[in-house]
């Protein structure tokens, strides 16, 4: 019985940490399945995002999942962003997916590796409204094999 009384304050101290750890404040965190794990140039991954507060800074991540059979240690992606004013921007990014020795950087589950790769940090959207992000694979292979999902995460910067 005395052991239980000492254990309760410990649990009370940990409880706020559990609640904070379980809270996800992302305004979007989604992945789109790539059919047959073959990502073609013409099959862009298109994701709309509703930005309600343009005064806040956000961190934006490219989500990616691939199998262990993916044959490169990196990926090049063209990221298009279209704002509420229909103005479109384009940038090409390279993301490293493996160490030089070939070990994957992503978190693995079975044969699948997952990444959240930052591409804009402390970014302020010009105005509130709907922004559309499109991701186009930009590797030499077409289609790019063994990519199972691609997506986007947008969260308030801390």
N, C-alpha and C positions, 0 to 999 in steps of 0.2 A: 504494500500500500504506500509506503514512504517513497518508493521508487516512482510511482505514478505522479506524486505531488511535485517531484523534481522535473519530471518529464513534461508536464503541462506548460510551465513558463517557456521552455525550449520550443515547444510547438507554437506558442503564441508569438514568439519572435520570428519564426520561420513563415508563418501564415501570410504576412504582407508580401514577402518575397515570392511566394507561390502565386498569389493573385497578380502581381506585377508581371511575372514571367509568362503568365497565360494570356495576358492582354496583348492583342495585336492591333496596333493603331494604323495599319496600312489602309490607304484609301482604295487600293486595288492590289491584289496578288493573285494572278491567274496564269494558267498555262493552257496552250492550245495544242492538241495532239497533232503530230505530223503523220499523215496517213502512210502506212507501210514503212515507217521510219526512213522515208526518202524525201528529203527537203529540196524541192526544185526552186530555181530562181523565181519563177512566175508565181509560186505559192507563198506569197508574203503572209506573215502572221500579223493580223490587224486587230488592235485593241483600243477601244475608246475609253477615255478616262474623264470623269466629271471632277473638275477642280472648283471647289466652292470658296476657297480662301486663297487669293493670290498674294496676300501679304506674308504668308508663311513660306519658309524654305523647305524643299523636299529633296529626298534622296531617291534616285531612280535606278532600278536594277533590271538587267536583262536576265530572265530566267531561262535555263537550258537544262535539258536532260538528254543524255545519250547512253548507248550501251557500251560495254567493254570492248566491242568490236569496232568502235569509231577509230579511224586510222590516223588521225592527226592529233598533235599536242596543243592545237589552237583552233580558233575559228574567227573568220572575218565576217562581219555583219554590217549591212547598211541600215541605218536607223533613220526613218522618216518621221517627222513630227508635223502635224497639221493642226493649227490652232483654230479658235472660234472665228477668227477673221479670214480663214481659209488660206493663210500664208503657210507655205510648206518649207521646212528645212530638211537638210540631208547631211548625215555624217557617217563616215566609215570608221568602224572600231575593230580592233583586234583584241581578242580575249584569250589569255593563256589558260589551258585546261589541264596541263600536266607539267610535272617537274621535268628537268632535262633527262632524268633516268627513266621516264615513262610512267611514273606513278601518278595516278589521277589526283587532281587537286580537289575535286568535288566530293561530296558525301555520297558514299555508296550504299546501295541496298540491293543485294543479289547482283545482277548483271547491269544495273542501272545506276548512273552517276548524275547527281543534281548539283546545280550551281545557281547562285544569285550574284551576278557580276555587275558591279557598279559602273554606270556610264555617265551619270550626272550627280554631283554631290552639292548640297546646299543650293539647289537650283530654285529660282523663283519664276513661276509662270507669269507671263506678261499681264494676263487678265484672267478673271474667272470664266468658266465655260467648259465646253467639251473639247478635249484634245485627242487626236487620233494618232497612235503610234503604230508604225509598220516596221517589221523586221524582215529583211531579205538576206538570205545567206549569200555570201560573196566569196566563196571558195572556187577553186578550179573545177571541182567535180560538180556535175549537174546530172542527176540529183546528188545531193550530199547524203550519203548513206549512214544509217545507224543513229540518226537524231530522232528521238521519240517525242519531244515536246519543246516548245519555245513559248516564252511569255514575258510578263512585265510585273514588277512590283514597284509601287510608289508609296512612300511613307514620309511623314513629317521628319525633317532633320532635327537632331537633338542639339 
